Amino acid sequence: MLVKNNFFFSKEECEEIVLFCEKAGLQTLHKVDAYNKWDNLRVYDDNFKERILKRYKEVFSNDESVPFDLNTLTITQIYLSLTRYYDGRFLEMHRDTSTQLTSVIVLTDDFEDGRFVLSNDKIKIENSSVDDKLLHTINQGTGLTFNGHTIWHGVMPVHKGIRKSLNIWVEPNDFKIQSGDNEFVVKTQKSFL
């Protein structure tokens, strides 16, 4: 299982990203049951996507393990969202429908648990009895990058505070989001900057 742990953003940049996403994002709620849900703001602003893509390319500029040439990527080949977990919420293990790279960058540090889970096998997060070897604490400004299409991943329940993270999905081919059996409900649309 190839997993990269990289520093992406300073504390100040994290705060700026959160403010922007909360102002410019399109809010959706992914819900399976009362606790297996996440508050999600999709971000489509081209200038913001350009800034994130530029940083992404900087972080991985000399990384030969990336399975394609990052220099050829455009903003149409990345998909961004700000996710928020709080009040016991978690995300059950899943694999992404269409992506070659998935990055999860934690933007806050004032929450308890909310550790990231990576596994070659599908396991249950709901009862919180996950093997410690599969748990990853991601520090503010740091992100894990992996093939989200092949690696099972999820988020442990957040017991206190709000865990906010920037999710980046990269697909160098024709990027398509498929909802599958998941329910995506648009609640409100906020204006873009």
N, C-alpha and C positions, 0 to 999 in steps of 0.2 A: 504494500500500500504506500504510494508516494504522497507524502504530505509535507508541505513547506510552511514554516513559521517565519513570517517576515514582519519587520517594522514598516508601517505605511505612513502614519500621521502623528504629529505632535499633539499634546493635550489641547492646545489652542485650535489646531486644525480640526480635531475631533468635535470640539464645541461648535465651530463654524459649520461643519457638515451637518450636525444634528439640527441646528437652527434653520439652515437652508432646507433640509429635507422636510422638516415639520411645517415649513411655510409653503413649499412648492410641491409636495408630494400628493399623490392621489391615494386616498385611504381605502384599503380593502381589509377584509377580515377573513382569514383562513381558519375554518372551524371544523373540527371533527367531533368534539364533545366539549363539555364545560371547561376543561383545563387544557386539553390538547388543541391550543389555538394560539395564533400570534397576530399581533397588531402590526400591520404592514403598510408602509407608504411607498408606492411605486414612484420613481423619479424619472421623468422623461426629458427634462430640460437639457438641450444640446450643449450649452456652454458648461454646465456642471458635468455632463458625461465626458466632454473633452478634457476637463481638468482631472477627473478620476482616471481616465484612460492614459493621460500623460504620466501620472504618478505610477500607475500600474506598469507601464513600459519601463520607467526608471527602476522600479523595484526588481523587475525580472530581466533587465537588460543583458546581463551576463549569465543567465541561468539556462544551461543547455538541456535541462530536463523538461522544459516547456515543449509540448509536442507540436508546435507550429511557430511560425515567425510572427512575433508580436508586432514588429514594425509595420506589418501589412494590415493590422486591425484598424477598424473605423468605429465610430460611435454606434453604428447600426448593428455591430456585432457584440455589444455588451448590453446587459440588462441590469438595472440597479434598483435596490429598495432599502429602506431603513426599516428594520424590524425592532419591535419592542416587546419584551417579556416582563410580566409583573404579576403579583397576586397568585402565585402558584402555577402560572402558565408554563408550558413546556412545548416542545415540538417532538413528536414521535419520530422514530427512525424512518427514513425514506431515502430514495435516490431521485435525483433530478431527472426530469423527462428529457431535456435536450441541452447538454452543455459539455464542453470539454474541460473547462476549468471553473471551479466554484471557489470564491474567496469570501470568508466571513471575517470582517474587521470589527472588533469591539470598540465602541466610541465612548463608553462611560465606564466608571469604576465604582459607583456607589450602589452596588447590589450584592446580594448573597446567593451563592451557587450559580445556576445558569451556565454550568460548564458545558462545553461542546463535547459531543460523543461521536467518535469515528469507529467504524467496524467493517470488516469484510462480510459479516453476517447480520441479518436483521434480528435485532433484539428489542425487548420492550423497555421503554423508559418509564412508563406510567408508575410502576411501583418503586422506582428509584434504587433498585438493587443492581446497578450496573458495575461491572468489574472496573476497578480503579485504573487499570492499564488502558482502558478505552477512553478515559476522561481527559479533557484538555482544558486547562485554564488559559484563557486568552486575555492578556493585559490590554489596557487602553492603548489604542493606536496600532495594535499588533493584529495580524490576521493569519488565519490558516487557509492555505490554498491546496486544493486536491481535485481529483476528477469526481465531481458530484454525480455523474451519470453511472459510475461503477461502484463507488464507495457509499455504504450506508452511513447516514449522519442525522443528528438531531440535537436538541438542547434540553438539558436537565431543568427541572422546575426552578424558577426564581422565587425565593422565599421572602426577600425584602428588597425594596428599591426597584429600579427599572433598568433592565439590561437593554441597551440600544446598540445595534450593530448595523454596519453597512454591508449588504450582500451584493456581490458582483458575480454575475454569470457571464462567461465568455464562450462564444461559439463562433469559430472563424468561418463556418459555412453559413448557410441561410438560417438565421436564428429564428426559432418558432417556439412560442410558449404554448404548451398544451395543458389544459386544466385537468384532463383525465377525469377521475371520479371526485376530485376535490371541488369544494364549493367556494367560489370567490364572489363575494358580495361587495359591490361598490357602495360605500356609505356616503361619502361626501367628496367633492372635488374642490381643491383649493387652487387659487390662481398661481401661475408661475411668475417668477421674478422677471 
